[in-house]
Amino acid sequence: MNKTEKGATIEALKDKINESSFFYLADASSMTVAQINSFRRICHEKGIEVKVVKNTLARKAMEALPADKGYADLYEALHGPTAMLFADAGNAPAKVIKDFRATSERPILKAAYIDSAVFLGDDQLDVLIAIKSKNELIGEIISLLQSPAKNVIGALQSGGHKLAGLVKALEERAN
């Protein structure tokens, strides 16, 4: 790879890292070609992009981005063979890695970057799986917002005598 190609690779990687709120660093060494192809296929089906990167180029791409993003904490994970996994949901790559490791001992999680938080080491995999995706959080908020409305509707539909009793009790409290 000549200097021009390295520069283009760094620039492309920098853009990808900058536009992604979630990415993982994994070690896929000692996986067979069939295992790697299977892992890539599963990732593709889940909307996860897998890129095998050179550590020095990944580090240079991260160094070119603003220091306040916290990428410096990831530098210690940039050793040995590294695959970067980019996703729209913070927990999607962790779930794929965990599921894939049911039949294989690799890939191993090196680090994860989730909305400016850095998780280092394979022992963080279960923590990352527990993180809720944006859609899951929105669903929970909507259900919480609907609960009071359902209670009011239920009270209105329960019959006039309960509503009348409720109004009377509130009136007595006010006096």
N, C-alpha and C positions, 0 to 999 in steps of 0.2 A: 504494500500500500504506500503510494508516494505521498508527498506533503499536501498536494492539492486534494487528493482523495480523503486524507485524514481531516483536513480543514472542513470539507463538505460533510463528512460523517459527524464531526463535532457539532457543526451548525445544525444539522438535522436532529441530532440527539438533544441538543440544547432546546430547540423548539418543542420537541416532543415532551421533554421533562417540564418545561415552562407551562405548557398548556394542560398538563395532567396534574390533578390534585392527588391522585393515587398511583403509586407504582411500587413494585416489589423487586428485590434483587434475590435471585435464587442460584443455587449451585446444581447444575444438571450433569456434572461430570460422572463418568462411569455408567451412564445410561446407554442402552443399546440404541441403534438407529430406529428400530421399531418402537421402542419406548418413547423416544423423543418425538417421533412422528405422531404417535398416539396422544401424547401430552399436548402437542401443538394443535391437533385436531380438536381435542376437548376444549382447549382454551379458545380456539376460534369460534366454536359453537356457543360459548358463553360470552362472547364479545371481548375477549382478552387478547391483546396483542403481545406477542412474544418476540423479543429481539435479543440475540446473542451479541454481547458487546465486549470490546477490549476495555479493560479496567482503566488504563491511562486515558483513553478517549472519553470514557464516561466521567471520569474525574475532571478532566478539562472542561467538559460541557457543564458540569455542575459548578465549577469554579467561575465560569463566565456569567453565571446567574447571580442575582442579588444575594448578599450574604445573610440577610434577615430571613430568608426562606428556610435556613437550617440544614442545608444539604451537607455541610461540613461533617456532621455527625455520621453520615453514610460512608465516608472515605475509608473507615476501618473495615468495612464489609467488602471493599473492592480489592479482593485478592482471589486468585484461582479463577477457574472458569465462571463467568457470570452471565446469567440471562436476566433481562429486564422484562417485567410483565406490567403492561399498562392496562388499566380498566376504568370504567365509568363508576363502578361501585367499589367502595373501599374493602369490602370483605370477599368479593368474588374470587380473586386469585388465591386467597387463603383457603377457601372452600375447595377449589379445584386441586390445590396441592395436597390437602388433607385426603380428599377422595382418591386421588391418584396413588397416594402412598399406601393405600389399603392393599395394593398389589405390587408395589415397588418401594424400595427404601429411599429413592430419590424422586423428585428434586428436594433439596434441603433449603429452607428459608434462611437467607443471610440477613436481610433487613427489609423493612417496609417503610414507605413514606406516605402517611395518611394525613392530609390537610395540615401540613407543617409539623406533625408529630412523627418522631422516628422510633421505630421498633426494631431492636437489634437481636438477632439470634433465632434459632429454630424453636426455642421454647416459647416464643411469643405467638406461635401459630394459633393456639386456642383463643388467646385474647383477641387476635385479629378476626377470627371467625365470629366472635360474639359482637363485634361492632355492627350496628344496624346500618343498612343502606339508606339512602335518602328517601326512596320510595316506601320503605318499611316505616321510617319515622313519620312521613306524611300520613300514611294510613293510620298510625296510632293517634296522631293529633286529630285527624278527622273523626275517628271513633270517639275520642274524648269530647270533642265539641258537639257531637250528635247526642251524647248521653243526656244532657240537661233537656234538650228539645224533646227527646223520646219520653222523658219523665213528665213533662208538661202535657204532651199529647196523650199519654196514658192516663193522666189525672183527668183530663177533659173527657176522654172516652169512657171513663169508669162509671159514669153515671152522675146525675145531678145531685143525688143525696150526699155523695162523698165530697163533691165540690162545694155544696152548700155548707156542709159541716166544716170544711177547711176555711171557708170565708168567715164563718161564724167564730171559729177559734181564733183567727187572726184579728177579728174585730174586738173580741174580748181581751186579747193581749194588749191591743192599742189603748184600751180604756183602763 
